[in-house]
């Protein structure tokens, strides 16, 4: 125990000696000093907003869904029908989204940011409605949503 205390006291006493590095003062020429006003750039009040991306709103796995009107051999299986309906839904929404986005891109910068905000709001509302309809359909078909 005495050895540990002796070793600890030597380390504490010896620390300032080991760490006694002198810091040299660096002189910067006046020509290299940058005024604070130049370092802090003012924020531009009219900044261009980034366009929304389809992947922000689309359900995972349906980003590149393509509308299919044809029926295949397995059309009698309800899963195949519902999956096709889901793909067609997301494909139609994507086409609608891209058309609206193209109409936004021809506008001026201020109008463009407003158009993007409107598009985001519309797509968010569509997603909310989609979730409500999905839950309602499950409820109507007597499917327990929170089954464990």
LUMRO-865248 format. One record per residue: residue number from 1; x, y, z of N, C-alpha, C in turn. Coordinates in pm, whole numbers, plus 32768, in hexadecimal, padded with zeros to 4 digits. Layout:
N
+-----+------+------+------+------+------+------+------+------+------+
!   i !  npx !  npy !  npz ! capx ! capy ! capz !  cpx !  cpy !  cpz !
+-----+------+------+------+------+------+------+------+------+------+
! NUM !    X !    Y !    Z !    X !    Y !    Z !    X !    Y !    Z !
...
+-----+------+------+------+------+------+------+------+------+------+
//
This chain:
148
+-----+------+------+------+------+------+------+------+------+------+
!   i !  npx !  npy !  npz ! capx ! capy ! capz !  cpx !  cpy !  cpz !
+-----+------+------+------+------+------+------+------+------+------+
!   1 ! 8052 ! 7F89 ! 8000 ! 8000 ! 8000 ! 8000 ! 8056 ! 807D ! 8000 !
!   2 ! 80C2 ! 8079 ! 8050 ! 811C ! 80EC ! 8058 ! 8161 ! 8103 ! 7FD1 !
!   3 ! 817F ! 8095 ! 7F8C ! 81C1 ! 80A1 ! 7F0A ! 8166 ! 80E6 ! 7EA5 !
!   4 ! 80E4 ! 80C5 ! 7EA8 ! 8084 ! 8100 ! 7E4B ! 8077 ! 8196 ! 7E67 !
!   5 ! 806D ! 81BC ! 7EE9 ! 8064 ! 824A ! 7F0D ! 80E2 ! 8295 ! 7EE6 !
!   6 ! 8155 ! 8257 ! 7EFA ! 81D3 ! 8296 ! 7ED5 ! 81DC ! 82A9 ! 7E3F !
!   7 ! 81B2 ! 8245 ! 7DF1 ! 81B5 ! 824E ! 7D60 ! 8153 ! 82B9 ! 7D2D !
!   8 ! 80DE ! 82BE ! 7D6A ! 807A ! 8321 ! 7D42 ! 80AB ! 83AE ! 7D61 !
!   9 ! 80E7 ! 83C2 ! 7DD7 ! 8119 ! 8448 ! 7DFA ! 818B ! 8472 ! 7D9F !
!  10 ! 81E1 ! 8415 ! 7D78 ! 824E ! 8436 ! 7D1C ! 8217 ! 845E ! 7C93 !
!  11 ! 81AF ! 8418 ! 7C67 ! 8172 ! 843B ! 7BE6 ! 8133 ! 84C5 ! 7BEA !
!  12 ! 80EE ! 84E4 ! 7C58 ! 80AC ! 8566 ! 7C64 ! 8114 ! 85D5 ! 7C6D !
!  13 ! 817D ! 85BE ! 7CB7 ! 81E5 ! 8624 ! 7CC7 ! 8235 ! 8633 ! 7C46 !
!  14 ! 824C ! 85C6 ! 7C00 ! 829D ! 85C8 ! 7B87 ! 8252 ! 85F8 ! 7B0C !
!  15 ! 81CE ! 85FF ! 7B0E ! 817F ! 8627 ! 7A9A ! 81A2 ! 86B2 ! 7A68 !
!  16 ! 81A8 ! 8716 ! 7AC0 ! 81C8 ! 879C ! 7A8D ! 8251 ! 87A2 ! 7A4B !
!  17 ! 82AF ! 8752 ! 7A79 ! 8335 ! 8752 ! 7A40 ! 8331 ! 8714 ! 79B5 !
!  18 ! 82E6 ! 86A7 ! 79A5 ! 82DE ! 8661 ! 7925 ! 8293 ! 86B7 ! 78BF !
!  19 ! 822C ! 86FA ! 78EB ! 81D5 ! 8745 ! 7891 ! 81FC ! 87D7 ! 7883 !
!  20 ! 8271 ! 87FB ! 78AD ! 8297 ! 8888 ! 78A9 ! 82CD ! 88AB ! 7820 !
!  21 ! 8274 ! 88B8 ! 77C0 ! 8299 ! 88E4 ! 773A ! 8279 ! 8977 ! 772F !
!  22 ! 82D7 ! 89BF ! 76FB ! 82BC ! 8A4E ! 76E8 ! 827F ! 8A64 ! 765F !
!  23 ! 821C ! 8AB9 ! 765A ! 81D9 ! 8AD6 ! 75DD ! 8216 ! 8B53 ! 75A2 !
!  24 ! 8243 ! 8B46 ! 7527 ! 827D ! 8BB9 ! 74E4 ! 820C ! 8C0C ! 74A9 !
!  25 ! 821B ! 8C8C ! 74B1 ! 81B6 ! 8CE5 ! 747B ! 81CE ! 8CF4 ! 73E6 !
!  26 ! 8161 ! 8CE1 ! 739B ! 816B ! 8CEB ! 730A ! 8139 ! 8D74 ! 72E1 !
!  27 ! 8187 ! 8DB6 ! 7292 ! 815C ! 8E39 ! 7264 ! 8128 ! 8E2C ! 71D5 !
!  28 ! 80AE ! 8E5D ! 71C0 ! 8070 ! 8E58 ! 713C ! 807B ! 8EE3 ! 70FF !
!  29 ! 80AD ! 8EE9 ! 7085 ! 80B6 ! 8F6D ! 7046 ! 802C ! 8FA9 ! 7031 !
!  30 ! 8022 ! 902C ! 7036 ! 7FA2 ! 9071 ! 7028 ! 7F60 ! 9052 ! 6FA2 !
!  31 ! 7FAF ! 9037 ! 6F3C ! 7F76 ! 901D ! 6EB8 ! 7F29 ! 8F99 ! 6EB4 !
!  32 ! 7F47 ! 8F3B ! 6F10 ! 7F06 ! 8EBA ! 6F11 ! 7E8E ! 8EB4 ! 6F70 !
!  33 ! 7E77 ! 8F1B ! 6FBF ! 7E07 ! 8F1E ! 701C ! 7D88 ! 8F3F ! 6FCE !
!  34 ! 7D21 ! 8EEB ! 6FDE ! 7CA3 ! 8EFE ! 6F97 ! 7C3F ! 8F3D ! 6FF7 !
!  35 ! 7C00 ! 8FAC ! 6FD0 ! 7B9C ! 8FE8 ! 7027 ! 7B25 ! 8F8A ! 703C !
!  36 ! 7AE6 ! 8F95 ! 70B0 ! 7A76 ! 8F3F ! 70D4 ! 7A03 ! 8F4C ! 7072 !
!  37 ! 79EC ! 8FC2 ! 703F ! 797D ! 8FD8 ! 6FE3 ! 798D ! 8F87 ! 6F63 !
!  38 ! 7A09 ! 8F6D ! 6F37 ! 7A1F ! 8F1F ! 6EBF ! 7A10 ! 8E89 ! 6ED9 !
!  39 ! 7A2C ! 8E5D ! 6F51 ! 7A20 ! 8DD0 ! 6F74 ! 798D ! 8DA8 ! 6F7D !
!  40 ! 793C ! 8DFA ! 6FBF ! 78AD ! 8DDD ! 6FD0 ! 7865 ! 8E14 ! 6F56 !
!  41 ! 7831 ! 8DB8 ! 6F05 ! 77E9 ! 8DE1 ! 6E8D ! 7756 ! 8DF4 ! 6EAD !
!  42 ! 771C ! 8E60 ! 6E7B ! 768E ! 8E77 ! 6E96 ! 7638 ! 8E0C ! 6E51 !
!  43 ! 75CA ! 8DE9 ! 6E92 ! 756F ! 8D85 ! 6E5C ! 7519 ! 8DC6 ! 6DF1 !
!  44 ! 7514 ! 8D86 ! 6D7E ! 74C3 ! 8DB9 ! 6D10 ! 7430 ! 8D9D ! 6D2F !
!  45 ! 73DA ! 8E02 ! 6D38 ! 734E ! 8DEC ! 6D5C ! 7303 ! 8D9B ! 6CF3 !
!  46 ! 7328 ! 8DA4 ! 6C75 ! 72E5 ! 8D57 ! 6C0C ! 7341 ! 8CE4 ! 6BE7 !
!  47 ! 7330 ! 8C75 ! 6C2B ! 7382 ! 8C01 ! 6C0B ! 732D ! 8B9F ! 6BBC !
!  48 ! 736B ! 8B5C ! 6B63 ! 7321 ! 8AFF ! 6B0F ! 7310 ! 8A7C ! 6B59 !
!  49 ! 7295 ! 8A50 ! 6B62 ! 7274 ! 89D6 ! 6BA8 ! 728B ! 895E ! 6B4C !
!  50 ! 72B9 ! 88F1 ! 6B87 ! 72CF ! 8878 ! 6B38 ! 7249 ! 883A ! 6B12 !
!  51 ! 7240 ! 8804 ! 6A9A ! 71C2 ! 87C6 ! 6A70 ! 71A7 ! 8746 ! 6ABF !
!  52 ! 7128 ! 8727 ! 6AD6 ! 7108 ! 86AB ! 6B1D ! 712B ! 8632 ! 6AC7 !
!  53 ! 7149 ! 85C4 ! 6B09 ! 7168 ! 8548 ! 6AC3 ! 70F3 ! 84E7 ! 6AD6 !
!  54 ! 70D9 ! 8496 ! 6A72 ! 706B ! 8438 ! 6A77 ! 707E ! 83D4 ! 6AE8 !
!  55 ! 70F9 ! 83B0 ! 6B06 ! 7115 ! 834D ! 6B6F ! 70EE ! 8380 ! 6BFA !
!  56 ! 70DC ! 8404 ! 6C0B ! 70B0 ! 843B ! 6C8C ! 7021 ! 8412 ! 6CAB !
!  57 ! 6FD0 ! 83FA ! 6C44 ! 6F41 ! 83E4 ! 6C57 ! 6F16 ! 8356 ! 6C36 !
!  58 ! 6F60 ! 8314 ! 6BE2 ! 6F38 ! 828F ! 6BB2 ! 6F54 ! 8224 ! 6C1B !
!  59 ! 6EFE ! 81C1 ! 6C1C ! 6F13 ! 814F ! 6C75 ! 6F8D ! 8102 ! 6C44 !
!  60 ! 6FDB ! 80D0 ! 6CA0 ! 7058 ! 808A ! 6C7E ! 703B ! 8013 ! 6C22 !
!  61 ! 7089 ! 800A ! 6BB9 ! 707B ! 7F9D ! 6B5A ! 7028 ! 7FBF ! 6AE1 !
!  62 ! 6FE4 ! 8031 ! 6AE3 ! 6F8C ! 8057 ! 6A74 ! 6FBC ! 80D7 ! 6A30 !
!  63 ! 703A ! 80FB ! 6A42 ! 706F ! 8177 ! 6A09 ! 706B ! 8176 ! 6971 !
!  64 ! 7081 ! 8103 ! 6935 ! 7087 ! 80FA ! 68A3 ! 7014 ! 80A5 ! 686C !
!  65 ! 6FA3 ! 80A6 ! 68B0 ! 6F31 ! 8056 ! 6885 ! 6EFF ! 8086 ! 67FC !
!  66 ! 6ED7 ! 8026 ! 67A9 ! 6EA5 ! 8044 ! 6724 ! 6E15 ! 8013 ! 671B !
!  67 ! 6DC0 ! 8065 ! 66E0 ! 6D32 ! 8042 ! 66D3 ! 6D23 ! 7FCD ! 6672 !
!  68 ! 6CDA ! 7F63 ! 669E ! 6CC0 ! 7EEF ! 6649 ! 6C2A ! 7ED9 ! 6642 !
!  69 ! 6BF7 ! 7EDB ! 65C9 ! 6B69 ! 7EC7 ! 65B4 ! 6B49 ! 7E35 ! 6594 !
!  70 ! 6BAF ! 7DEA ! 656D ! 6B98 ! 7D5F ! 6544 ! 6B86 ! 7D03 ! 65BD !
!  71 ! 6B45 ! 7C95 ! 65A6 ! 6B2F ! 7C30 ! 660E ! 6B85 ! 7BB7 ! 65EE !
!  72 ! 6BB9 ! 7B77 ! 6654 ! 6C0A ! 7B00 ! 663B ! 6BC0 ! 7A82 ! 6668 !
!  73 ! 6C04 ! 7A13 ! 665F ! 6BCA ! 7991 ! 667C ! 6B9C ! 7987 ! 670D !
!  74 ! 6BE2 ! 79C7 ! 6767 ! 6BC5 ! 79BD ! 67F5 ! 6B60 ! 7A25 ! 6826 !
!  75 ! 6B12 ! 7A5A ! 67CD ! 6AB4 ! 7AC5 ! 67EE ! 6A48 ! 7A97 ! 6851 !
!  76 ! 6A30 ! 7A14 ! 6859 ! 69C8 ! 79E2 ! 68B3 ! 69F2 ! 79E9 ! 6946 !
!  77 ! 6A71 ! 79F8 ! 6961 ! 6AA2 ! 7A01 ! 69EB ! 6A92 ! 7A92 ! 6A1A !
!  78 ! 6A52 ! 7AA3 ! 6A8B ! 6A35 ! 7B2B ! 6ABB ! 6AB4 ! 7B7B ! 6AD8 !
!  79 ! 6B1F ! 7B38 ! 6B04 ! 6B9C ! 7B7F ! 6B20 ! 6BD3 ! 7BBF ! 6AA1 !
!  80 ! 6BCC ! 7B76 ! 6A33 ! 6C00 ! 7BAA ! 69B4 ! 6BAF ! 7C24 ! 6989 !
!  81 ! 6B2C ! 7C1C ! 699A ! 6AD5 ! 7C8D ! 6976 ! 6AF5 ! 7D07 ! 69CD !
!  82 ! 6B00 ! 7CF2 ! 6A4D ! 6B19 ! 7D63 ! 6AA7 ! 6BA4 ! 7D9E ! 6A91 !
!  83 ! 6C05 ! 7D4B ! 6A73 ! 6C8D ! 7D7C ! 6A59 ! 6C90 ! 7DCE ! 69D8 !
!  84 ! 6C49 ! 7D9F ! 6971 ! 6C42 ! 7DEB ! 68F4 ! 6BFD ! 7E71 ! 690B !
!  85 ! 6B92 ! 7E70 ! 6958 ! 6B4A ! 7EEC ! 6976 ! 6BA5 ! 7F4D ! 69C1 !
!  86 ! 6BF4 ! 7F1A ! 6A1E ! 6C4F ! 7F6F ! 6A6B ! 6CBB ! 7FAA ! 6A11 !
!  87 ! 6CF4 ! 7F58 ! 69B9 ! 6D5B ! 7F8A ! 695C ! 6D20 ! 7FF3 ! 68FF !
!  88 ! 6CA9 ! 7FDA ! 68CE ! 6C68 ! 803A ! 6874 ! 6C4B ! 80BE ! 68BC !
!  89 ! 6C22 ! 80B5 ! 693A ! 6C07 ! 812E ! 6989 ! 6C86 ! 8183 ! 6993 !
!  90 ! 6CF7 ! 8145 ! 69BA ! 6D73 ! 8190 ! 69CB ! 6DAA ! 81C0 ! 6945 !
!  91 ! 6D93 ! 8174 ! 68DA ! 6DBF ! 81A0 ! 6856 ! 6D71 ! 821C ! 682A !
!  92 ! 6CEE ! 821D ! 6842 ! 6C9C ! 8293 ! 681F ! 6CC5 ! 830C ! 6872 !
!  93 ! 6CDE ! 82F6 ! 68F0 ! 6D09 ! 8365 ! 6947 ! 6D8F ! 839D ! 691A !
!  94 ! 6DE9 ! 8344 ! 68F0 ! 6E6D ! 8372 ! 68C3 ! 6E61 ! 83C8 ! 6846 !
!  95 ! 6E0C ! 839D ! 67E8 ! 6DF8 ! 83EB ! 676D ! 6DC0 ! 8474 ! 6790 !
!  96 ! 6D5F ! 8479 ! 67E9 ! 6D23 ! 84F7 ! 6815 ! 6D8C ! 854F ! 6858 !
!  97 ! 6DDD ! 8514 ! 68AF ! 6E47 ! 855C ! 68F6 ! 6EAA ! 859A ! 6894 !
!  98 ! 6ED6 ! 854A ! 6832 ! 6F39 ! 857A ! 67D2 ! 6F02 ! 85EA ! 677A !
!  99 ! 6E82 ! 85E2 ! 6755 ! 6E45 ! 864D ! 6706 ! 6E42 ! 86CF ! 6756 !
! 100 ! 6E1A ! 86C7 ! 67D3 ! 6E14 ! 873F ! 6828 ! 6E9F ! 8778 ! 683D !
! 101 ! 6F01 ! 8720 ! 6850 ! 6F8A ! 874B ! 6864 ! 6FBF ! 8793 ! 67E9 !
! 102 ! 6FA1 ! 8760 ! 6772 ! 6FCC ! 87A2 ! 66F6 ! 6F8C ! 882B ! 66E8 !
! 103 ! 6F0E ! 8838 ! 6711 ! 6ECD ! 88BB ! 6709 ! 6F0C ! 891E ! 676C !
! 104 ! 6F41 ! 88ED ! 67DB ! 6F84 ! 8943 ! 683D ! 700A ! 8974 ! 6808 !
! 105 ! 704F ! 8923 ! 67BD ! 70D7 ! 8941 ! 6793 ! 70E1 ! 89B4 ! 6730 !
! 106 ! 7074 ! 89D8 ! 66EE ! 7078 ! 8A46 ! 668C ! 705E ! 8ACD ! 66CE !
! 107 ! 703F ! 8ACF ! 674E ! 701D ! 8B4B ! 6795 ! 709A ! 8B93 ! 67C6 !
! 108 ! 7088 ! 8C10 ! 67F4 ! 70F7 ! 8C5C ! 682F ! 711A ! 8C21 ! 68B7 !
! 109 ! 7187 ! 8C4E ! 68F1 ! 71B9 ! 8C0F ! 696D ! 7156 ! 8C1A ! 69E1 !
! 110 ! 7118 ! 8C8E ! 69F5 ! 70B8 ! 8C9C ! 6A64 ! 703C ! 8C47 ! 6A4C !
! 111 ! 7009 ! 8C4C ! 69D3 ! 6F92 ! 8BFC ! 69B2 ! 6FB3 ! 8B68 ! 69B5 !
! 112 ! 702E ! 8B47 ! 6992 ! 7058 ! 8ABB ! 6991 ! 7055 ! 8A81 ! 6A1E !
! 113 ! 7089 ! 8ACC ! 6A80 ! 708B ! 8A99 ! 6B09 ! 6FFD ! 8A8A ! 6B3F !
! 114 ! 6FA2 ! 8AE6 ! 6B1A ! 6F16 ! 8ADA ! 6B43 ! 6ED6 ! 8A60 ! 6B02 !
! 115 ! 6EF5 ! 8A4B ! 6A84 ! 6EC0 ! 89D8 ! 6A3A ! 6EF1 ! 8955 ! 6A79 !
! 116 ! 6F72 ! 8950 ! 6A9D ! 6FA9 ! 88D9 ! 6AE0 ! 6F63 ! 88C0 ! 6B65 !
! 117 ! 6F4A ! 892A ! 6BB0 ! 6F06 ! 891C ! 6C30 ! 6E78 ! 88E7 ! 6C1C !
! 118 ! 6E33 ! 891A ! 6BB7 ! 6DAC ! 88E9 ! 6B98 ! 6DAF ! 8856 ! 6B70 !
! 119 ! 6E11 ! 8831 ! 6B20 ! 6E1D ! 87A5 ! 6AF6 ! 6E37 ! 874A ! 6B6E !
! 120 ! 6E90 ! 8775 ! 6BC7 ! 6EAB ! 8725 ! 6C40 ! 6E2D ! 8715 ! 6C95 !
! 121 ! 6DE3 ! 8781 ! 6CA4 ! 6D69 ! 877C ! 6CF4 ! 6D01 ! 8720 ! 6CB4 !
! 122 ! 6CF0 ! 872A ! 6C31 ! 6C90 ! 86D4 ! 6BEC ! 6CB4 ! 8640 ! 6BF9 !
! 123 ! 6D33 ! 8621 ! 6BE7 ! 6D5E ! 8596 ! 6BEF ! 6D52 ! 8560 ! 6C7D !
! 124 ! 6D6D ! 85B4 ! 6CDF ! 6D5D ! 858B ! 6D6B ! 6CCB ! 856E ! 6D89 !
! 125 ! 6C72 ! 85C3 ! 6D57 ! 6BE2 ! 85AB ! 6D6A ! 6BB6 ! 852B ! 6D25 !
! 126 ! 6BEA ! 8511 ! 6CAE ! 6BC8 ! 8495 ! 6C67 ! 6BF7 ! 841C ! 6CB7 !
! 127 ! 6C6E ! 8426 ! 6CF2 ! 6CA2 ! 83B6 ! 6D43 ! 6C4C ! 839F ! 6DBE !
! 128 ! 6C21 ! 840C ! 6DFF ! 6BCA ! 8400 ! 6E74 ! 6B46 ! 83BD ! 6E4E !
! 129 ! 6B0D ! 83E7 ! 6DDD ! 6A91 ! 83AC ! 6DAE ! 6AA3 ! 8319 ! 6D8A !
! 130 ! 6B14 ! 82F8 ! 6D4E ! 6B33 ! 826D ! 6D29 ! 6B39 ! 8215 ! 6DA6 !
! 131 ! 6B79 ! 8247 ! 6E10 ! 6B83 ! 81F9 ! 6E8C ! 6AFA ! 81E5 ! 6ECB !
! 132 ! 6AA7 ! 824D ! 6EC9 ! 6A20 ! 8242 ! 6F02 ! 69CD ! 81DE ! 6EB2 !
! 133 ! 69D5 ! 81E5 ! 6E2E ! 6989 ! 8188 ! 6DDA ! 69B8 ! 80F8 ! 6DED !
! 134 ! 6A3A ! 80E5 ! 6DFC ! 6A6F ! 805E ! 6E11 ! 6A3B ! 8023 ! 6E94 !
! 135 ! 6A3C ! 8073 ! 6EFE ! 6A09 ! 8043 ! 6F7F ! 6973 ! 8029 ! 6F78 !
! 136 ! 692C ! 8080 ! 6F31 ! 689B ! 806E ! 6F22 ! 687C ! 7FED ! 6ED7 !
! 137 ! 68C8 ! 7FD1 ! 6E6F ! 68B4 ! 7F57 ! 6E21 ! 68CE ! 7EDB ! 6E76 !
! 138 ! 6936 ! 7EDF ! 6EC7 ! 6953 ! 7E6F ! 6F20 ! 68E3 ! 7E5D ! 6F86 !
! 139 ! 68AF ! 7ECB ! 6FB9 ! 6843 ! 7EC6 ! 701A ! 67C5 ! 7E8C ! 6FDB !
! 140 ! 67A5 ! 7EB5 ! 6F60 ! 672F ! 7E83 ! 6F1B ! 6738 ! 7DEE ! 6EFE !
! 141 ! 67B2 ! 7DBF ! 6EE4 ! 67C6 ! 7D31 ! 6EC9 ! 67DF ! 7CDF ! 6F47 !
! 142 ! 67CA ! 7D1F ! 6FB9 ! 67D6 ! 7CDC ! 703A ! 6863 ! 7CA7 ! 7056 !
! 143 ! 68C6 ! 7CEE ! 702C ! 6950 ! 7CC8 ! 7043 ! 6980 ! 7D12 ! 70BD !
! 144 ! 69B8 ! 7CC8 ! 711E ! 69EA ! 7D07 ! 7197 ! 6A6F ! 7D4A ! 7178 !
! 145 ! 6A73 ! 7DCE ! 7183 ! 6AEA ! 7E1B ! 715F ! 6B5B ! 7E07 ! 71C2 !
! 146 ! 6B3C ! 7E00 ! 7243 ! 6BA4 ! 7DF9 ! 72AA ! 6BAE ! 7D6C ! 72E4 !
! 147 ! 6BAA ! 7D0A ! 728E ! 6BB5 ! 7C7F ! 72BA ! 6C43 ! 7C62 ! 72E4 !
! 148 ! 6C52 ! 7C15 ! 7350 ! 6CD8 ! 7BF3 ! 7381 ! 6CFF ! 7B6A ! 7358 !
+-----+------+------+------+------+------+------+------+------+------+
//
